[in-house]
């Protein structure tokens, strides 16, 4: 063993890894974060930054989302940075009566939980979003939601972790694990081998590949999602606007577009998503994605027909079969923990990662993370890594 020894090694430098490096280093623990590429360079940096509420599907997960939402409201002050936190709310555009009925039930549910929500008819929608070709829609469902800069959130966590003594190494891919008697004894990179009492895999869409290095598998899948951002514009959108069925599309089949638009405080408008199924991670835009996204955008929002697009990108959108995260100890390995597949990541990662750190530090499970145990998926594919 040539590298240093740590209390915790975190593999993955996206939002989850960054948050864990902060929460685990708060008690003077020796923490090392290893990221294969640039920090916040995968799905975390590619996301729109929405603190979603409307897409939540269960009472128990809504409790998680609302706890995380509350934490986000004061997190910038805690981390000592500007997260660009705003609460513009979200409008889900409705084209079919079956979607109206589904959204009506969702709005009624959110109201019962004292969350601001309402149904808008076509006339009300026209007033809310004057640049939309509203005659294409029956109306919309409104729900209270927030927005952060994902880069500010991720780097805010990283910088705060570093102030607490955490070591963060970008462009340092993990290439293997040394194992002995059911424990990881070393984390191998191209340059060194590091030892740690506990290892956390928080690699987003890459987590399955990382877990395979330790001899285990988990059914983490992903789609290929593309987005783009405009030049800075005068205020044109006061709400985030998206089509219904967003997650059905994101986790769905080949070559589909589901529009989502949000204007940042600096004036630029982020536009997503062109989606296709994928089995290999590729962060390049496809031949069809941007043209299809631009066509849909111009059709519903003609004002954007002559707006300059400043940047396009693509990233994997990871998910597990039941759309809930995998959080917990990997069965059969005493010191390997996984935290991946976060659903509604922006509002849930802050609260769940704080719970993960608490669980790892006190050695007892925190009730909120127990339902997400990877034991419901993980299969041992070999007894021990050689």
Phi, psi and omega in degrees: 000115185257335182277177180285165178255143184228161173283322181220133169245127179251128180253109181127125184246035172269201183300315182294312179298319179296315179298317180295323179298326179288308185291326181283338181269000183292333182258033178065020176288149176278114186238133175238128174249128179245125179236131185289331184235215175279150180298141180057036187258359180257230181296328183299312181287340182271349185285164184282344181087009179290133169268084190287144171235318189299327183281358179294143188242353183220155179300315184295320181285330175297325176300318178296312181301314183292324176295319177291321178300315179298321179294321180298327184299333181239006186291325180301318178296319179297318182277347180075038180209165178268113180273000184059039182288124175221163180234074183283343186078168184229139174247121174265113183285136187241126180250335185237150183298325179297325177287326176300315181295320178296315181293324178299317178295320180295316179298317179299319178297313180297321178299320178297335177268012178063032175260126178305122181201153181195161173259135179246131174280181185299320180294317178295322177297319180300321179289324181289319184230083187292338183274357181272142171285078192291342180295346178280356188230149174287330182161211182203162172251129178257141172216144176297130178208167179238179180209137173231166166279117181298327178293316179296321179295311182296310183288332174299316176298314182299312182295320178293322178296318178298322178296334179271002175105359180292146175259129183237123183236109174274165179054041180227079183291142172279128183249355178175168176237138170268133184231146178207126177053045175075019178227148171279121180257346180202143175250117188264132167242178180296333186257338190201172172233126183247140177256154182202147176294323181219145182236134179241124172267114180225054189262018179058229182294343179272358186296325180297315179298321179293319180294325178298330178297335178264003176093019182230160181231153176214141187280053177278120180244176180202156170248167179261114184245138182237148181211172179209164181224143186269174168296169178290132184234160169297163180303122178233342181226121177265347178237159165282138184233134179209163177279151172293159179076024184303307186286333174298324179284315182301325181258019187258219192265212188275142166048070177230156181235131172228112186288137169218128183231140173209135180263126180283161178304332180279357176104340179288152181245123177270132185235125178220168357225143165255127191237140167214153178293155183207149173240348178234134180288126180219122183257026176257147174291148181270171180291333186259335192299305183293317176300319180293320179294318179296321179295314179296319180299312182294327180294320182265335181228077185304334182302335182274003183299330182243016179277140179282136174267125186268332184199145172234158178201170178218154180202157175285144175247099188278151177199156176256165186305327179262006177067012174253158184287164171255113183224115177152180180288139178284123181303132177094349176237117189297331190233025179247123183242143176240140176220094187207166177073033183296126175267135186056060195297318187299312178280340185266329184300315181302315184282320181290323179289327173297320178292320179300314180299316179299316180298316182289327183284322182267347178079013178230144181293140173272133189308321186296332183264350183304318182296346186259018181306134178291352178302339179285350182232321194296135175238135176280125182253353169201155187291322185201138174289138181278000000 
